[in-house]
Amino acid sequence: MNNMDRALRELGEMDGLAAGQSWVHRRGPVAKLLVTIAYIAVVVSYGKYALSSMIIMLLWPALLFQLSGVPVSACFRKLRFVLPLVLAVGLFNPIFDRAPMLYIGGTAISGGTVSMLTLMLKGVLCLMASFLMMATTSIDALCAALRRLRVPSTLVTLLLLTWRYVGVMTEELAVMTDAYHLRAPGQRGMDFSAWGSFLGQLLLRSMDRAEELYASMRLRGFRGEFYYAGARRMDAADMGYLLVCVGAFALFRWADVVQWLGRALVR
């Protein structure tokens, strides 16, 4: 299995995860989208030294992983290329901020180290929330939710077609790569002289497949709206899910729950 086949399999795995039937999967896409946006906004709003206070925000993704049945390993496996970039955001903070901020067992921890860990945790939490959104909601339902929130149709259609065309281009690339290696057995990689014609053929084949894909969407009645995706109004369960989650996020953000729990345990 080459790299393109692996990429196609991972795209199919995301569609398979989104087709689940758990309690989280059955929640309306509008409610899940608003909860995800609220969660990311609250996580980003924490100060750069609020590492201990932000630990409590791990509860929400941990609970959703359990309720949805989505494996945590799938999250970190599919985000393996993005996570290093996120974790590298604050690497230079310990160099510029060397003032001791706290002591652990006699060892001084600088403010730069705390801010670096806080930035890393923020990035990981935001990625986990975004992954959970995609792993429990199909792309069509997500686009329908965006339209219900009055996001312009052009932007939503662009998002949908980008997602579809990534799969189309990857599939064509996998076929062409297999065909090239069958004509050049034992050769590692691709000869430089074939790059131009290979990319040209890939562009032409992808454009043809993309036109066929868009034509099939139009024949099925697609006109920039997503009525077929079941963009229902939020019911009582969706509204309860939204209110409970947003209320919990507000409580975690403006009340130092971690410190309160620490004092309660000490007593």
N, C-alpha and C positions, 0 to 999 in steps of 0.2 A: 504494500500500500504506500503510494507516494504522498508527498505533503498536501497536494490538492485533494486527494481522496480523504485524507484526514480532516481537512478543512470542511469538506462537504458533509462528512459524518458529524462534525461538531455542530454545524448549522442544523442538521436534522435532529440532533440531540436537544437543541434549544426548542425546536418546535414540539418535540415529544414531551419535554418538561412542561411547556405551556399548555399542553392538552390534558393535564392532570385533572382529577375530580375532587381534590381536597376542599376543605372549607375555605381556604384562602383563594383557591382557583375560582370558586363560585362567586366570590365577591365581585361587584361591578367594577369595570375598568376605571370609571371616573373616580370612585372612592379610593381605589388603590393608587391611582396616579396622584391624587391630592395628598394622600398620606405620605407617599414617597417624597413629594416636593416639600411637605412640611418637615419631614425627618431630616432631609438634607439641609434645609434652611436652618433648623435648630442646631445641627452638628456644626455647620460652618460658623454660626454665631458665637460659639465658645471662644474665650480668650486664649491667647497663645500659651499661657501657663496653666490652663484649666484641665490638666491631664487627669487628676484624680476625680474631678467632678464629671468628666465626660465618660468615664468607664461605665457608668450606669446605662449609657446609650447602647451598649452591646446587648442589652436584654431584648430589645425589639427584633433585630435580625435573628438572634438565637431562637426566640420564640417562633418566628415565622418559618425558619428552617424546619422546626419540629412539626408545626401545624400543616405545612404544605407538603412535607415529604421530600423536599428537594435536598439532595445530599450536599453538605458543606464542601466536600472535596470537589464536587463539580464546579462550585463557585470559584475556588482558587485555581483549579486546573484551567478553566476557560479564561481567567483573568491573568494568567501567568505572564503575558507579555506587557500588560499595563501596570501590574503591581510594582515592578522594579522602578518604573518612572515615578510612580506616586511616592514610593518610599525614599526616593532620592531627592525629594523636594527640599527637605530641611537639613540635608547632610552638613552644610556649612554653618549652621546655627551655633554649634558648640565652639567654633573658631572665633566668631565675632562676639559672642556673649559668654564670657568666661566667669562672670561673677557667681560665687556660690549662692545657691538658692535654698538648698536643704541638705541635711546630713543623714546618711543611712549607714548605721554601724560605724560611725566615725569617718566615713568616706563622703567627701563633699560632692554634691551633684550641682553642676552649673545650670543657670537659667537657659543657656543654649541647648543643653541636652534635654531639658524638660520641654522646651518649645519644639525641638525636633521630633520627639516622641509624640507630642500632641498633634503636629501636622501629619505625621505618618498615620496616626489613629484616625484622624479626620478623613484622610484619603481612603483608607481601607473601609471605613464605615459607609462612606458615600458610594463606593464601588459595590459593596455588598447590598445596599438598598437598591441600587440600579439593577443589579443582577437579579434580585428577587422579583422586581417588577417585571423584567423580561421573562423570567423563568415561570411566572404564574399567569402571564397575560399574553395572548397571541398578538402578533403585529397588527392584524386587522382590528382587533378589539382596542388596542392602544391608540391606533389612528382614529377610531370612532370616538374614543374618549376625548382626544384632542379637539376634534371637531365640535363636540358638545360643549367644550370649554371655549369655543369661538376662536380657536387658532386658525389662521387663514388656510383655506383649502389648498392653495399652491404649496405651502410649506409641508402640510401633512401628506399630500400626494408625493412630494419629493422624497419624504422620509420612507414612505411605503415602497416606491419604485427603487430607491437606493438599496433597500433591504432585499428586494426581489432580484435586482440586477447583480448584486454581489454573488448570489447563488448561481445565477446564469453564467457570469463570467468565470467563476471558479470551476463550474462544470466543464465549460469549453476549454479552459486551461488544462484541466486534468486529462481530457480526451487528447488534446494536442501534445501534451507532454508524453503520454503513453505511446502515441503514434511516432513521435520523434525517437524515443528510446528503442522502439521495435525496429526502426530503420538504422539505428546506430547502436547495436548491442555492445555492451561492455564499456561504452563511453561514459565517463563521469561528467555530469553537467551538460551544458550545451555549447557547441562551438560558437565562437564570436561571430563568424560569418553568417550564421543562421538567425541571429537576433532580430535583424530588421524584418525579414520575411515572416518570422514567427510572430512578432508583435503586430505586424500588419494583418496577418490572417486572423489573429486573436481579436483584433478590433472589428474586422468585418463580420466574423462569425458571431461575436457578441451582439453587434448591432442588429443582425438578422434575427437572432433569438429574442432580443429585447423587443423588436417590432412585433414579433409573433406573440410575445407575452402580453404586450399592451393591447394588441388587437383582440386577443381572447378576453381580456378584462372588459373592453368596450362592448364586445358582443354579449357579455353577461350582464350588461346594464350599468357598468361603472361610469359615473359622471362626476367624480370628485367627492362623492359622499360615500358613507359606509353603512348604509341601511342593512346590508346583509350580515354585518358583524354583530348584530344584536346589541346595539348601544342603548340598552334600556335605561330608564330613569332609576335613580338610586332608591332602593326599597328601605324598609326599616332596619334590616340587618346591615346594609351598606352604610346607612347614616349612623347607626350605632358604632360600627367599626371605625368610621371616620372620627366621630366625636371622642370615643375612648382613646384612640391613638393620639390625636392632637392634644387632648387633655393631659395624657401621660407625658408627652414630649414637653409640654409647657411646665408641668410639675418638675420633671427632671432638670429642666433648664434653669428655672428661677428659684428652685428650692434645692439646697445642697443635700440630696438624699443620701449620698455616700457618707458624708460627715455625720448625718443624723443616725444612720445605721451603725456607724462605728462607735458613736457615743452610747447607743443602746446596748451594743454587745459588750462594751467595757463595763457598763453597770451590771 
